[in-house]
Amino acid sequence: MKFGLSSYSFRPLMLDGSMRIEDLFTWIRDNGGEHLELASLSIAPPGEDLNYELIKDEDSVERLRKASNETGIPLSGICIGANFIGDDRRAQIDRAKRYVELCDRLDVRFLRHDVVPWSLRATNAAEFETAFPVIVDACREVADHAERLGVTASIEDHGFFMNSSERVKRLLQAVDSPNFKMTLDVGNFLCVDENPLTGTRASIAHASFVHIKDFYVRAESPGPGWLETLNGQFIRGSVFGFGDLPVKSLLKSVLDSGYDGFVSLEYEGNEPTLFGCQTGLANARRLLAELRG
């Protein structure tokens, strides 16, 4: 396995100007990481998160390429939002296909795309069932394009709608493409109140990419700054190894599965950004070493 970080972990420092694109690669190299996964919104200028398009930003694309070459830290994957059930469905599918092409240009072999807005909640089964075949058709079209270019597209257990191990596996089975798999986030199952350990064990065989993270979990709201899950728990990001998730068991499940690809730490806690990134990466590597004996 190759451990690295998602650029999303550094978003606060990108926003305040403390870090630039080049600094992400340098920091990872200097702190023992092996790759950078790019969440496209994380390098967006302040206030442009929802409108930023890396595919139109040639300067940033070239800076990414140059920084990767100079540091020897590969750009492992690109993550984008997408909405395949909205009024602009056709444009969203074509956009995702252009990101597949960008991956190929940058010699990046993994693209994670959403299928609905992150915040959308399926309030009943009928709503999900109505959307499902529309999502399947869109994902299959993107996956077919990805297959032609040697890129693997994936869906993440992300948000509140297309989440849970069963929903994701159902989508993978329906699309039925060797180039459409899962970006498995060990913590995001909590958003729909699925046990992270059993969700990981149920899904790891389908993973093309893995995200690791940790959360504090509370049954009642502790106050502002906590995310409410689908069924009324409350979670907040923590340094990997500091929270309430069974992180060693989660890593063991990934290791025991035989998965040997990219693993990205996503840090989204309230502790200082670089402390969270450095400590979380060190904890992950230490736990993996212990598991390997």
C-alpha positions in Angstrom: 0.0 0.0 0.0 1.1 3.6 -0.7 0.2 6.1 2.0 -0.4 9.7 1.2 -2.9 12.5 1.7 -5.9 14.1 0.1 -5.4 17.7 -0.8 -8.7 18.3 1.0 -6.7 17.8 4.3 -4.9 21.1 3.6 -7.8 23.1 2.5 -7.7 25.6 5.4 -4.1 26.5 4.6 -4.9 26.8 0.9 -7.7 29.2 1.7 -5.7 31.5 3.8 -2.7 31.5 1.4 -0.3 29.6 3.7 0.1 26.8 1.2 0.2 26.7 -2.6 -0.2 23.8 -5.0 3.6 23.2 -5.0 3.7 23.1 -1.2 1.3 20.2 -1.0 3.8 17.9 -2.9 6.8 19.2 -0.9 5.1 18.7 2.4 4.1 15.1 1.6 7.6 14.3 0.4 9.2 15.8 3.5 6.8 14.0 5.8 7.1 10.5 4.5 4.0 10.4 2.2 4.0 8.6 -1.1 1.3 10.3 -3.1 -1.1 13.2 -3.3 -4.8 12.7 -4.2 -6.4 15.8 -5.5 -9.9 17.0 -4.4 -10.4 19.6 -7.1 -12.3 22.0 -4.9 -9.4 22.1 -2.4 -7.3 24.2 -4.8 -10.2 26.5 -5.7 -9.7 30.2 -5.0 -11.5 31.5 -1.9 -15.3 31.7 -2.6 -15.2 29.7 -5.8 -15.5 26.2 -4.4 -18.8 25.4 -6.2 -17.9 27.1 -9.5 -14.2 26.1 -9.8 -13.3 23.8 -12.7 -9.8 22.4 -12.9 -10.4 21.3 -16.5 -10.5 25.0 -17.4 -7.5 26.0 -15.3 -4.5 25.2 -17.5 -2.1 27.1 -15.2 -3.0 24.9 -12.2 -2.9 21.8 -14.3 0.7 22.6 -15.4 1.7 23.5 -11.8 0.4 20.1 -10.6 2.3 18.3 -13.3 5.5 20.2 -12.6 5.3 19.9 -8.8 4.8 16.1 -9.1 7.7 15.7 -11.4 10.1 17.9 -9.3 9.2 16.2 -6.0 8.8 12.6 -7.2 5.4 12.5 -5.5 2.8 11.1 -7.9 -0.6 12.6 -8.3 -2.6 9.4 -7.6 -6.2 10.4 -8.2 -8.7 13.2 -8.8 -12.0 13.7 -6.9 -14.9 15.8 -8.2 -18.5 16.4 -7.3 -21.2 15.6 -9.8 -25.0 15.5 -10.0 -26.5 13.0 -12.4 -30.1 13.5 -11.5 -30.4 17.3 -12.0 -31.7 19.4 -14.8 -28.2 19.7 -16.2 -27.6 15.9 -16.2 -26.2 15.8 -19.7 -23.7 18.6 -19.0 -22.7 16.9 -15.8 -22.0 13.6 -17.5 -20.0 15.3 -20.2 -18.1 17.2 -17.5 -17.2 14.0 -15.7 -15.9 12.5 -19.0 -13.7 15.6 -19.5 -12.2 14.9 -16.1 -11.5 11.3 -17.2 -9.6 12.9 -20.1 -7.7 15.2 -17.7 -6.7 12.2 -15.7 -5.3 10.6 -18.8 -3.4 13.7 -19.7 -1.8 13.8 -16.2 -1.2 10.0 -16.2 -3.6 9.7 -13.3 -5.5 6.4 -13.4 -8.2 7.0 -10.8 -11.2 9.4 -10.9 -13.7 9.6 -8.1 -17.0 11.3 -9.0 -20.1 11.8 -7.0 -23.5 11.1 -8.5 -25.7 13.5 -6.5 -24.9 16.6 -4.3 -23.2 15.6 -1.1 -25.9 17.1 1.1 -28.9 15.4 -0.6 -30.7 13.1 1.7 -33.0 10.3 0.5 -36.0 10.6 2.8 -37.7 7.5 1.5 -37.0 4.4 -0.5 -39.2 5.5 -3.4 -37.0 8.6 -4.0 -33.9 6.5 -4.2 -35.5 3.9 -6.5 -36.7 6.6 -8.9 -33.2 8.1 -9.1 -31.3 4.8 -9.3 -31.7 3.8 -13.0 -30.8 7.3 -14.1 -27.7 7.2 -12.0 -26.7 3.8 -13.4 -27.0 5.0 -17.0 -24.8 8.0 -16.3 -22.2 6.0 -14.4 -22.0 3.4 -17.2 -21.4 6.1 -19.8 -18.6 7.6 -17.7 -17.1 4.2 -17.0 -17.2 3.2 -20.7 -15.3 6.4 -21.5 -12.8 5.7 -18.7 -12.2 2.2 -20.0 -11.2 3.5 -23.4 -8.6 5.7 -21.8 -7.3 3.2 -19.1 -8.8 5.2 -16.2 -10.8 3.7 -13.4 -13.9 5.7 -12.3 -15.3 5.2 -8.9 -18.1 6.1 -6.5 -17.4 6.9 -2.9 -19.5 6.1 0.2 -20.1 9.9 0.4 -22.9 12.0 1.8 -26.3 10.7 2.6 -27.9 9.4 -0.6 -25.5 7.1 -2.5 -24.0 5.7 0.7 -23.9 2.5 2.7 -22.1 -0.6 1.6 -25.2 -2.1 0.1 -26.3 0.9 -2.0 -22.7 1.3 -3.4 -22.4 -2.4 -4.2 -25.8 -2.4 -5.8 -24.7 0.5 -8.1 -21.4 -1.3 -8.9 -23.3 -4.5 -9.9 -25.8 -2.5 -12.0 -23.1 -0.6 -13.9 -21.2 -3.8 -14.3 -17.9 -2.4 -15.7 -14.4 -3.3 -14.9 -13.6 0.4 -14.9 -16.2 1.4 -12.3 -15.3 0.6 -8.7 -15.5 2.1 -5.2 -13.4 4.7 -3.4 -13.8 3.2 0.0 -13.8 5.8 2.8 -13.6 3.9 6.1 -15.3 6.7 8.1 -18.0 8.0 5.8 -20.4 5.0 6.5 -21.2 6.9 9.7 -23.1 9.5 7.7 -25.8 7.0 7.2 -25.2 5.3 10.6 -23.6 2.2 9.2 -20.9 0.6 11.4 -17.6 1.6 9.7 -15.9 -1.7 10.4 -18.6 -3.9 9.0 -19.1 -1.4 6.1 -15.4 -1.6 5.3 -15.3 -5.4 5.5 -18.4 -5.6 3.2 -16.9 -3.3 0.6 -13.1 -3.7 0.5 -13.2 -6.3 -2.3 -14.7 -3.7 -4.6 -12.2 -0.9 -3.8 -10.0 0.8 -6.3 -8.9 3.5 -3.8 -9.1 3.8 0.0 -9.6 6.9 2.2 -8.8 6.7 5.9 -10.0 9.1 8.6 -11.2 9.2 12.1 -14.3 10.8 13.8 -15.5 11.6 17.3 -19.0 10.2 17.6 -21.7 11.3 20.0 -25.3 10.2 20.5 -26.5 13.7 21.4 -25.4 17.1 20.0 -22.4 18.5 21.9 -22.9 21.9 20.3 -21.9 23.8 17.1 -19.5 22.3 14.6 -20.8 18.7 14.6 -22.4 17.0 11.6 -25.7 15.3 12.2 -26.0 11.8 10.6 -29.0 10.5 8.7 -30.5 9.1 11.9 -29.5 11.6 14.5 -26.0 10.8 15.7 -23.3 13.6 15.7 -19.8 13.3 14.3 -16.8 15.6 14.0 -13.5 14.9 12.3 -10.4 14.0 14.4 -6.8 13.3 14.1 -6.4 9.7 12.8 -6.1 7.6 15.9 -7.5 10.2 18.3 -11.2 9.6 17.7 -13.8 6.9 18.3 -13.3 4.7 15.3 -11.5 1.3 15.6 -8.7 2.5 13.3 -6.4 -0.4 13.8 -9.1 -2.9 13.0 -10.1 -0.8 10.0 -6.5 -0.9 8.7 -6.4 -4.7 9.4 -9.5 -5.3 7.3 -7.9 -3.4 4.4 -4.6 -5.2 4.9 -6.2 -8.7 5.2 -8.2 -8.2 2.0 -5.0 -8.1 0.0 -5.6 -4.5 -1.1 -2.3 -3.0 -2.2 -3.1 0.3 -3.8 -3.2 4.0 -2.8 -4.5 4.9 0.6 -5.2 8.6 1.3 -5.5 10.2 4.7 -8.3 12.7 4.8 -7.9 15.0 7.8 -10.9 17.3 8.6 -10.6 17.9 12.3 -10.4 21.1 14.4 -6.8 20.6 15.5 -4.1 22.6 13.6 -4.0 21.4 10.0 -0.3 20.4 9.8 -0.4 18.7 13.2 -3.4 16.7 12.2 -1.9 15.7 8.9 1.5 14.8 10.3 0.3 13.0 13.4 -2.5 11.1 11.5 0.0 9.9 8.8 2.5 8.8 11.4 -0.2 7.0 13.3 -1.4 5.2 10.2 2.1 4.1 9.3 2.8 2.9 12.8 -0.4 0.9 13.1 0.3 -0.7 9.7 3.8 -1.7 10.8 2.4 -3.2 14.0 -0.2 -5.2 11.9 2.5 -6.5 9.6 4.6 -7.5 12.6 
